[in-house]
Amino acid sequence: MVKAIILVKSPKKLIAARLRKTPYVIDSFPTSGQFDAVAIIDVKELVQIKEVANQIQKINGVDRTETMVEVQ
């Protein structure tokens, strides 16, 4: 399993709730600071991270994302 954190910039107040509906997102919560929400994902293969990030970027109201992959 590969875990990653996707930081999301969005003016939408309920973006964290929308992120939770995305496949492979195991947790999501709003944050303060440069990004408005965090999505924690868990996938089987590294290449799936890009697919999940692309799905998140297609959500209405998402301005940009930044992905950090867990290093073991």
N, CA, C and O atoms as a CHARMM CRD file, in Angstrom:
* protein
*
  288
    1    1 MET  N      0.82800  -1.17700   0.00000 PROA 1      0.00000
    2    1 MET  CA     0.00000   0.00000   0.00000 PROA 1      0.00000
    3    1 MET  C      0.87600   1.24600   0.00000 PROA 1      0.00000
    4    1 MET  O      1.94000   1.27500   0.61900 PROA 1      0.00000
    5    2 VAL  N      0.42000   2.25500  -0.69200 PROA 2      0.00000
    6    2 VAL  CA     1.13000   3.52400  -0.77300 PROA 2      0.00000
    7    2 VAL  C      0.19400   4.60700  -0.24500 PROA 2      0.00000
    8    2 VAL  O     -0.94900   4.72400  -0.68700 PROA 2      0.00000
    9    3 LYS  N      0.68500   5.38300   0.69000 PROA 3      0.00000
   10    3 LYS  CA    -0.10500   6.47900   1.24000 PROA 3      0.00000
   11    3 LYS  C      0.43400   7.80600   0.72600 PROA 3      0.00000
   12    3 LYS  O      1.62800   7.95800   0.46600 PROA 3      0.00000
   13    4 ALA  N     -0.48000   8.76400   0.58600 PROA 4      0.00000
   14    4 ALA  CA    -0.09200  10.09800   0.15300 PROA 4      0.00000
   15    4 ALA  C     -1.04100  11.10800   0.76500 PROA 4      0.00000
   16    4 ALA  O     -2.15700  10.77900   1.16800 PROA 4      0.00000
   17    5 ILE  N     -0.57700  12.33400   0.82400 PROA 5      0.00000
   18    5 ILE  CA    -1.38800  13.45400   1.28300 PROA 5      0.00000
   19    5 ILE  C     -1.53300  14.41400   0.11200 PROA 5      0.00000
   20    5 ILE  O     -0.55200  14.78600  -0.53200 PROA 5      0.00000
   21    6 ILE  N     -2.76600  14.80500  -0.15100 PROA 6      0.00000
   22    6 ILE  CA    -3.02100  15.78000  -1.20700 PROA 6      0.00000
   23    6 ILE  C     -3.56900  17.03600  -0.54500 PROA 6      0.00000
   24    6 ILE  O     -4.62500  17.00600   0.08700 PROA 6      0.00000
   25    7 LEU  N     -2.84600  18.13400  -0.69500 PROA 7      0.00000
   26    7 LEU  CA    -3.27800  19.42900  -0.18700 PROA 7      0.00000
   27    7 LEU  C     -4.14200  20.09300  -1.24800 PROA 7      0.00000
   28    7 LEU  O     -3.80300  20.06600  -2.43100 PROA 7      0.00000
   29    8 VAL  N     -5.24700  20.68300  -0.83900 PROA 8      0.00000
   30    8 VAL  CA    -6.21500  21.22900  -1.79300 PROA 8      0.00000
   31    8 VAL  C     -6.49000  22.69700  -1.49100 PROA 8      0.00000
   32    8 VAL  O     -6.78900  23.06600  -0.35500 PROA 8      0.00000
   33    9 LYS  N     -6.38600  23.52000  -2.51300 PROA 9      0.00000
   34    9 LYS  CA    -6.73900  24.93600  -2.44900 PROA 9      0.00000
   35    9 LYS  C     -8.10800  25.10300  -3.09000 PROA 9      0.00000
   36    9 LYS  O     -8.29900  24.76900  -4.25900 PROA 9      0.00000
   37   10 SER  N     -9.06800  25.62600  -2.31400 PROA 10     0.00000
   38   10 SER  CA   -10.42500  25.78600  -2.82400 PROA 10     0.00000
   39   10 SER  C    -11.17900  26.80900  -1.98800 PROA 10     0.00000
   40   10 SER  O    -11.09300  26.78300  -0.76000 PROA 10     0.00000
   41   11 PRO  N    -11.91300  27.70700  -2.62800 PROA 11     0.00000
   42   11 PRO  CA   -12.71900  28.66000  -1.86000 PROA 11     0.00000
   43   11 PRO  C    -13.99900  28.02400  -1.30500 PROA 11     0.00000
   44   11 PRO  O    -14.68800  28.64700  -0.49700 PROA 11     0.00000
   45   12 LYS  N    -14.32200  26.81800  -1.71700 PROA 12     0.00000
   46   12 LYS  CA   -15.54200  26.14100  -1.26400 PROA 12     0.00000
   47   12 LYS  C    -15.39600  25.71700   0.18900 PROA 12     0.00000
   48   12 LYS  O    -14.40000  25.09400   0.55500 PROA 12     0.00000
   49   13 LYS  N    -16.36300  26.04300   1.00800 PROA 13     0.00000
   50   13 LYS  CA   -16.30400  25.74800   2.44300 PROA 13     0.00000
   51   13 LYS  C    -16.41500  24.25200   2.73800 PROA 13     0.00000
   52   13 LYS  O    -15.82100  23.78100   3.70800 PROA 13     0.00000
   53   14 LEU  N    -17.14500  23.50900   1.94600 PROA 14     0.00000
   54   14 LEU  CA   -17.38100  22.09700   2.23100 PROA 14     0.00000
   55   14 LEU  C    -16.52700  21.17500   1.36100 PROA 14     0.00000
   56   14 LEU  O    -16.91100  20.03500   1.10200 PROA 14     0.00000
   57   15 ILE  N    -15.38200  21.66000   0.91400 PROA 15     0.00000
   58   15 ILE  CA   -14.55200  20.86000   0.01000 PROA 15     0.00000
   59   15 ILE  C    -14.06500  19.57600   0.68200 PROA 15     0.00000
   60   15 ILE  O    -13.94000  18.55400   0.00700 PROA 15     0.00000
   61   16 ALA  N    -13.78600  19.59200   1.98000 PROA 16     0.00000
   62   16 ALA  CA   -13.31000  18.38700   2.66600 PROA 16     0.00000
   63   16 ALA  C    -14.35000  17.27500   2.60600 PROA 16     0.00000
   64   16 ALA  O    -13.99400  16.10700   2.44800 PROA 16     0.00000
   65   17 ALA  N    -15.62100  17.61900   2.72800 PROA 17     0.00000
   66   17 ALA  CA   -16.68300  16.61500   2.63300 PROA 17     0.00000
   67   17 ALA  C    -16.74500  16.02500   1.22800 PROA 17     0.00000
   68   17 ALA  O    -16.98300  14.82800   1.06800 PROA 17     0.00000
   69   18 ARG  N    -16.53500  16.85000   0.22000 PROA 18     0.00000
   70   18 ARG  CA   -16.52600  16.34600  -1.16100 PROA 18     0.00000
   71   18 ARG  C    -15.33300  15.42800  -1.40000 PROA 18     0.00000
   72   18 ARG  O    -15.44500  14.42500  -2.10500 PROA 18     0.00000
   73   19 LEU  N    -14.19900  15.77200  -0.81400 PROA 19     0.00000
   74   19 LEU  CA   -13.00000  14.94800  -0.99900 PROA 19     0.00000
   75   19 LEU  C    -13.21100  13.54700  -0.44100 PROA 19     0.00000
   76   19 LEU  O    -12.72000  12.57500  -1.01400 PROA 19     0.00000
   77   20 ARG  N    -13.93300  13.42900   0.66600 PROA 20     0.00000
   78   20 ARG  CA   -14.17600  12.12500   1.29400 PROA 20     0.00000
   79   20 ARG  C    -14.94600  11.18100   0.38600 PROA 20     0.00000
   80   20 ARG  O    -14.87400   9.96400   0.55300 PROA 20     0.00000
   81   21 LYS  N    -15.68200  11.72700  -0.57200 PROA 21     0.00000
   82   21 LYS  CA   -16.46600  10.89800  -1.49600 PROA 21     0.00000
   83   21 LYS  C    -15.62000  10.35700  -2.64400 PROA 21     0.00000
   84   21 LYS  O    -16.09900   9.53700  -3.42700 PROA 21     0.00000
   85   22 THR  N    -14.37500  10.80000  -2.75400 PROA 22     0.00000
   86   22 THR  CA   -13.48100  10.36200  -3.82900 PROA 22     0.00000
   87   22 THR  C    -12.91100   8.98600  -3.48300 PROA 22     0.00000
   88   22 THR  O    -12.47100   8.76800  -2.35400 PROA 22     0.00000
   89   23 PRO  N    -12.91500   8.05700  -4.44100 PROA 23     0.00000
   90   23 PRO  CA   -12.34000   6.73800  -4.17400 PROA 23     0.00000
   91   23 PRO  C    -10.88700   6.83500  -3.70400 PROA 23     0.00000
   92   23 PRO  O    -10.12300   7.66300  -4.20000 PROA 23     0.00000
   93   24 TYR  N    -10.51900   5.99800  -2.75800 PROA 24     0.00000
   94   24 TYR  CA    -9.18100   5.88900  -2.17000 PROA 24     0.00000
   95   24 TYR  C     -8.86700   6.97500  -1.14400 PROA 24     0.00000
   96   24 TYR  O     -7.80800   6.92500  -0.51800 PROA 24     0.00000
   97   25 VAL  N     -9.74600   7.94500  -0.95300 PROA 25     0.00000
   98   25 VAL  CA    -9.54000   8.93500   0.10200 PROA 25     0.00000
   99   25 VAL  C    -10.01900   8.30700   1.40300 PROA 25     0.00000
  100   25 VAL  O    -11.20400   8.01400   1.55900 PROA 25     0.00000
  101   26 ILE  N     -9.08300   8.10000   2.34500 PROA 26     0.00000
  102   26 ILE  CA    -9.44700   7.46200   3.61000 PROA 26     0.00000
  103   26 ILE  C     -9.77500   8.47900   4.69600 PROA 26     0.00000
  104   26 ILE  O    -10.40200   8.13100   5.69700 PROA 26     0.00000
  105   27 ASP  N     -9.36400   9.72000   4.51500 PROA 27     0.00000
  106   27 ASP  CA    -9.69800  10.78500   5.45400 PROA 27     0.00000
  107   27 ASP  C     -9.51600  12.13100   4.76300 PROA 27     0.00000
  108   27 ASP  O     -8.72000  12.26900   3.83400 PROA 27     0.00000
  109   28 SER  N    -10.25900  13.10400   5.22700 PROA 28     0.00000
  110   28 SER  CA   -10.15700  14.45700   4.68700 PROA 28     0.00000
  111   28 SER  C    -10.64200  15.42400   5.75100 PROA 28     0.00000
  112   28 SER  O    -11.59100  15.13700   6.48000 PROA 28     0.00000
  113   29 PHE  N     -9.98300  16.57300   5.83500 PROA 29     0.00000
  114   29 PHE  CA   -10.38300  17.56300   6.82100 PROA 29     0.00000
  115   29 PHE  C     -9.96200  18.95200   6.35700 PROA 29     0.00000
  116   29 PHE  O     -8.99300  19.10000   5.61300 PROA 29     0.00000
  117   30 PRO  N    -10.70600  19.98000   6.80800 PROA 30     0.00000
  118   30 PRO  CA   -10.34900  21.35900   6.45800 PROA 30     0.00000
  119   30 PRO  C     -9.11200  21.80100   7.24100 PROA 30     0.00000
  120   30 PRO  O     -8.84700  21.30000   8.33400 PROA 30     0.00000
  121   31 THR  N     -8.36300  22.73700   6.67300 PROA 31     0.00000
  122   31 THR  CA    -7.16600  23.26600   7.33000 PROA 31     0.00000
  123   31 THR  C     -7.14200  24.78700   7.18900 PROA 31     0.00000
  124   31 THR  O     -7.87500  25.36900   6.38900 PROA 31     0.00000
  125   32 SER  N     -6.29400  25.39900   7.97500 PROA 32     0.00000
  126   32 SER  CA    -6.05800  26.82500   7.82100 PROA 32     0.00000
  127   32 SER  C     -4.67900  26.99600   7.19400 PROA 32     0.00000
  128   32 SER  O     -3.84700  26.09100   7.25300 PROA 32     0.00000
  129   33 GLY  N     -4.44500  28.13800   6.60400 PROA 33     0.00000
  130   33 GLY  CA    -3.14400  28.37700   5.98700 PROA 33     0.00000
  131   33 GLY  C     -3.24300  28.45100   4.48200 PROA 33     0.00000
  132   33 GLY  O     -4.28000  28.83000   3.93700 PROA 33     0.00000
  133   34 GLN  N     -2.16900  28.09000   3.81100 PROA 34     0.00000
  134   34 GLN  CA    -2.08100  28.20800   2.35900 PROA 34     0.00000
  135   34 GLN  C     -3.08700  27.29500   1.64500 PROA 34     0.00000
  136   34 GLN  O     -3.60000  27.65400   0.58600 PROA 34     0.00000
  137   35 PHE  N     -3.36800  26.12900   2.21300 PROA 35     0.00000
  138   35 PHE  CA    -4.32200  25.19500   1.61700 PROA 35     0.00000
  139   35 PHE  C     -5.56100  25.11500   2.48800 PROA 35     0.00000
  140   35 PHE  O     -5.50400  25.37200   3.69100 PROA 35     0.00000
  141   36 ASP  N     -6.68300  24.75800   1.87400 PROA 36     0.00000
  142   36 ASP  CA    -7.96700  24.76400   2.57000 PROA 36     0.00000
  143   36 ASP  C     -8.40800  23.39800   3.07000 PROA 36     0.00000
  144   36 ASP  O     -9.27200  23.31100   3.94300 PROA 36     0.00000
  145   37 ALA  N     -7.83100  22.33200   2.53300 PROA 37     0.00000
  146   37 ALA  CA    -8.20800  20.98400   2.95800 PROA 37     0.00000
  147   37 ALA  C     -7.07100  20.01400   2.67100 PROA 37     0.00000
  148   37 ALA  O     -6.19000  20.27600   1.85300 PROA 37     0.00000
  149   38 VAL  N     -7.12000  18.88800   3.37000 PROA 38     0.00000
  150   38 VAL  CA    -6.15800  17.80600   3.18800 PROA 38     0.00000
  151   38 VAL  C     -6.93600  16.53300   2.89900 PROA 38     0.00000
  152   38 VAL  O     -7.94000  16.24700   3.55100 PROA 38     0.00000
  153   39 ALA  N     -6.47000  15.77500   1.92500 PROA 39     0.00000
  154   39 ALA  CA    -7.02500  14.45400   1.64800 PROA 39     0.00000
  155   39 ALA  C     -5.91100  13.43300   1.84700 PROA 39     0.00000
  156   39 ALA  O     -4.82700  13.57000   1.28000 PROA 39     0.00000
  157   40 ILE  N     -6.17800  12.42300   2.64400 PROA 40     0.00000
  158   40 ILE  CA    -5.21600  11.34200   2.84900 PROA 40     0.00000
  159   40 ILE  C     -5.69600  10.16200   2.02400 PROA 40     0.00000
  160   40 ILE  O     -6.83300   9.71100   2.16400 PROA 40     0.00000
  161   41 ILE  N     -4.81900   9.66800   1.16300 PROA 41     0.00000
  162   41 ILE  CA    -5.21200   8.57400   0.27500 PROA 41     0.00000
  163   41 ILE  C     -4.35500   7.34000   0.53100 PROA 41     0.00000
  164   41 ILE  O     -3.22300   7.43400   1.00700 PROA 41     0.00000
  165   42 ASP  N     -4.91700   6.19400   0.20700 PROA 42     0.00000
  166   42 ASP  CA    -4.24000   4.91400   0.36500 PROA 42     0.00000
  167   42 ASP  C     -4.54500   4.09400  -0.88300 PROA 42     0.00000
  168   42 ASP  O     -5.69400   3.72500  -1.12600 PROA 42     0.00000
  169   43 VAL  N     -3.51600   3.81400  -1.67000 PROA 43     0.00000
  170   43 VAL  CA    -3.67800   3.07300  -2.92500 PROA 43     0.00000
  171   43 VAL  C     -2.74200   1.87600  -2.94300 PROA 43     0.00000
  172   43 VAL  O     -1.83500   1.77200  -2.11800 PROA 43     0.00000
  173   44 LYS  N     -2.96700   0.98000  -3.88400 PROA 44     0.00000
  174   44 LYS  CA    -2.12500  -0.21800  -3.98700 PROA 44     0.00000
  175   44 LYS  C     -0.81100   0.05400  -4.70900 PROA 44     0.00000
  176   44 LYS  O      0.23000  -0.49600  -4.34800 PROA 44     0.00000
  177   45 GLU  N     -0.86500   0.91300  -5.73800 PROA 45     0.00000
  178   45 GLU  CA     0.32100   1.16900  -6.55100 PROA 45     0.00000
  179   45 GLU  C      0.56200   2.67000  -6.69300 PROA 45     0.00000
  180   45 GLU  O     -0.37400   3.47000  -6.68200 PROA 45     0.00000
  181   46 LEU  N      1.81700   3.02900  -6.82400 PROA 46     0.00000
  182   46 LEU  CA     2.22700   4.42800  -6.90900 PROA 46     0.00000
  183   46 LEU  C      1.52500   5.17300  -8.04400 PROA 46     0.00000
  184   46 LEU  O      1.16400   6.33800  -7.88100 PROA 46     0.00000
  185   47 VAL  N      1.33000   4.52800  -9.17700 PROA 47     0.00000
  186   47 VAL  CA     0.71800   5.20800 -10.33000 PROA 47     0.00000
  187   47 VAL  C     -0.71900   5.64400 -10.05800 PROA 47     0.00000
  188   47 VAL  O     -1.22500   6.55300 -10.71600 PROA 47     0.00000
  189   48 GLN  N     -1.37600   5.00500  -9.09700 PROA 48     0.00000
  190   48 GLN  CA    -2.76100   5.36000  -8.78400 PROA 48     0.00000
  191   48 GLN  C     -2.86600   6.72800  -8.11600 PROA 48     0.00000
  192   48 GLN  O     -3.92400   7.35600  -8.15500 PROA 48     0.00000
  193   49 ILE  N     -1.78800   7.18900  -7.51000 PROA 49     0.00000
  194   49 ILE  CA    -1.81400   8.49300  -6.84400 PROA 49     0.00000
  195   49 ILE  C     -2.14200   9.59300  -7.84400 PROA 49     0.00000
  196   49 ILE  O     -2.93400  10.48600  -7.54500 PROA 49     0.00000
  197   50 LYS  N     -1.54800   9.53500  -9.00900 PROA 50     0.00000
  198   50 LYS  CA    -1.81600  10.54700 -10.04200 PROA 50     0.00000
  199   50 LYS  C     -3.27700  10.50100 -10.47300 PROA 50     0.00000
  200   50 LYS  O     -3.89100  11.54100 -10.71100 PROA 50     0.00000
  201   51 GLU  N     -3.83500   9.29400 -10.57100 PROA 51     0.00000
  202   51 GLU  CA    -5.23800   9.15400 -10.96600 PROA 51     0.00000
  203   51 GLU  C     -6.15700   9.80100  -9.93000 PROA 51     0.00000
  204   51 GLU  O     -7.11000  10.49400 -10.28700 PROA 51     0.00000
  205   52 VAL  N     -5.86900   9.57300  -8.64700 PROA 52     0.00000
  206   52 VAL  CA    -6.69000  10.16200  -7.58900 PROA 52     0.00000
  207   52 VAL  C     -6.53100  11.68500  -7.59200 PROA 52     0.00000
  208   52 VAL  O     -7.51700  12.40900  -7.45200 PROA 52     0.00000
  209   53 ALA  N     -5.30500  12.17000  -7.75000 PROA 53     0.00000
  210   53 ALA  CA    -5.07000  13.61200  -7.80500 PROA 53     0.00000
  211   53 ALA  C     -5.83300  14.23500  -8.97300 PROA 53     0.00000
  212   53 ALA  O     -6.40400  15.31600  -8.83100 PROA 53     0.00000
  213   54 ASN  N     -5.84700  13.57500 -10.10500 PROA 54     0.00000
  214   54 ASN  CA    -6.59100  14.07600 -11.26400 PROA 54     0.00000
  215   54 ASN  C     -8.09000  14.13300 -10.97600 PROA 54     0.00000
  216   54 ASN  O     -8.76000  15.08400 -11.37900 PROA 54     0.00000
  217   55 GLN  N     -8.62100  13.12100 -10.28200 PROA 55     0.00000
  218   55 GLN  CA   -10.04700  13.12400  -9.91500 PROA 55     0.00000
  219   55 GLN  C    -10.35200  14.29700  -8.99500 PROA 55     0.00000
  220   55 GLN  O    -11.37400  14.96400  -9.15300 PROA 55     0.00000
  221   56 ILE  N     -9.47300  14.54800  -8.03900 PROA 56     0.00000
  222   56 ILE  CA    -9.68200  15.65500  -7.10200 PROA 56     0.00000
  223   56 ILE  C     -9.62800  16.98800  -7.83200 PROA 56     0.00000
  224   56 ILE  O    -10.41400  17.88600  -7.53100 PROA 56     0.00000
  225   57 GLN  N     -8.71800  17.13000  -8.78300 PROA 57     0.00000
  226   57 GLN  CA    -8.59400  18.37900  -9.53100 PROA 57     0.00000
  227   57 GLN  C     -9.82500  18.66500 -10.38200 PROA 57     0.00000
  228   57 GLN  O    -10.06900  19.81600 -10.74300 PROA 57     0.00000
  229   58 LYS  N    -10.60100  17.64000 -10.70600 PROA 58     0.00000
  230   58 LYS  CA   -11.81100  17.81600 -11.50900 PROA 58     0.00000
  231   58 LYS  C    -13.01700  18.22300 -10.67000 PROA 58     0.00000
  232   58 LYS  O    -14.05900  18.57100 -11.22600 PROA 58     0.00000
  233   59 ILE  N    -12.89900  18.18800  -9.34400 PROA 59     0.00000
  234   59 ILE  CA   -14.01100  18.58300  -8.47700 PROA 59     0.00000
  235   59 ILE  C    -14.24400  20.08300  -8.63700 PROA 59     0.00000
  236   59 ILE  O    -13.30500  20.87900  -8.59800 PROA 59     0.00000
  237   60 ASN  N    -15.50300  20.45200  -8.81600 PROA 60     0.00000
  238   60 ASN  CA   -15.86900  21.85100  -8.98700 PROA 60     0.00000
  239   60 ASN  C    -15.40500  22.66900  -7.77900 PROA 60     0.00000
  240   60 ASN  O    -15.74800  22.35100  -6.64000 PROA 60     0.00000
  241   61 GLY  N    -14.63200  23.71400  -8.02900 PROA 61     0.00000
  242   61 GLY  CA   -14.16000  24.57800  -6.97200 PROA 61     0.00000
  243   61 GLY  C    -12.72300  24.34200  -6.54300 PROA 61     0.00000
  244   61 GLY  O    -12.17100  25.13700  -5.78300 PROA 61     0.00000
  245   62 VAL  N    -12.11200  23.27300  -7.01100 PROA 62     0.00000
  246   62 VAL  CA   -10.70900  23.01700  -6.66000 PROA 62     0.00000
  247   62 VAL  C     -9.82700  23.88500  -7.55200 PROA 62     0.00000
  248   62 VAL  O     -9.86400  23.77000  -8.77700 PROA 62     0.00000
  249   63 ASP  N     -9.03400  24.75300  -6.92700 PROA 63     0.00000
  250   63 ASP  CA    -8.15000  25.63900  -7.68000 PROA 63     0.00000
  251   63 ASP  C     -6.82100  24.97200  -8.00800 PROA 63     0.00000
  252   63 ASP  O     -6.33100  25.06600  -9.13400 PROA 63     0.00000
  253   64 ARG  N     -6.23500  24.29100  -7.00800 PROA 64     0.00000
  254   64 ARG  CA    -4.97300  23.59100  -7.24600 PROA 64     0.00000
  255   64 ARG  C     -4.73300  22.58600  -6.14400 PROA 64     0.00000
  256   64 ARG  O     -5.36100  22.63300  -5.08700 PROA 64     0.00000
  257   65 THR  N     -3.80800  21.67000  -6.41100 PROA 65     0.00000
  258   65 THR  CA    -3.45400  20.64500  -5.42900 PROA 65     0.00000
  259   65 THR  C     -1.94400  20.50500  -5.35700 PROA 65     0.00000
  260   65 THR  O     -1.21400  20.90900  -6.26200 PROA 65     0.00000
  261   66 GLU  N     -1.50500  19.93100  -4.27000 PROA 66     0.00000
  262   66 GLU  CA    -0.09900  19.56800  -4.11700 PROA 66     0.00000
  263   66 GLU  C     -0.07100  18.20800  -3.43300 PROA 66     0.00000
  264   66 GLU  O     -0.74800  17.99900  -2.42600 PROA 66     0.00000
  265   67 THR  N      0.71300  17.28600  -3.98200 PROA 67     0.00000
  266   67 THR  CA     0.73100  15.92500  -3.48500 PROA 67     0.00000
  267   67 THR  C      2.06500  15.60000  -2.83600 PROA 67     0.00000
  268   67 THR  O      3.13000  15.94200  -3.35100 PROA 67     0.00000
  269   68 MET  N      1.97900  14.93000  -1.69000 PROA 68     0.00000
  270   68 MET  CA     3.17500  14.45900  -0.97900 PROA 68     0.00000
  271   68 MET  C      3.00100  12.95900  -0.73600 PROA 68     0.00000
  272   68 MET  O      2.01500  12.52800  -0.13800 PROA 68     0.00000
  273   69 VAL  N      3.95900  12.17900  -1.20200 PROA 69     0.00000
  274   69 VAL  CA     3.90400  10.72900  -1.08300 PROA 69     0.00000
  275   69 VAL  C      4.72600  10.27700   0.12600 PROA 69     0.00000
  276   69 VAL  O      5.83500  10.75900   0.35500 PROA 69     0.00000
  277   70 GLU  N      4.16500   9.35100   0.88400 PROA 70     0.00000
  278   70 GLU  CA     4.87300   8.79600   2.03600 PROA 70     0.00000
  279   70 GLU  C      6.11200   8.04800   1.57400 PROA 70     0.00000
  280   70 GLU  O      6.05300   7.25200   0.63700 PROA 70     0.00000
  281   71 VAL  N      7.23200   8.30600   2.23400 PROA 71     0.00000
  282   71 VAL  CA     8.49300   7.64500   1.90500 PROA 71     0.00000
  283   71 VAL  C      8.79300   6.64700   3.02200 PROA 71     0.00000
  284   71 VAL  O      8.76200   6.98400   4.20500 PROA 71     0.00000
  285   72 GLN  N      9.08100   5.41900   2.61700 PROA 72     0.00000
  286   72 GLN  CA     9.38600   4.38400   3.61600 PROA 72     0.00000
  287   72 GLN  C     10.78000   3.87300   3.45600 PROA 72     0.00000
  288   72 GLN  O     11.20700   2.99800   4.21000 PROA 72     0.00000
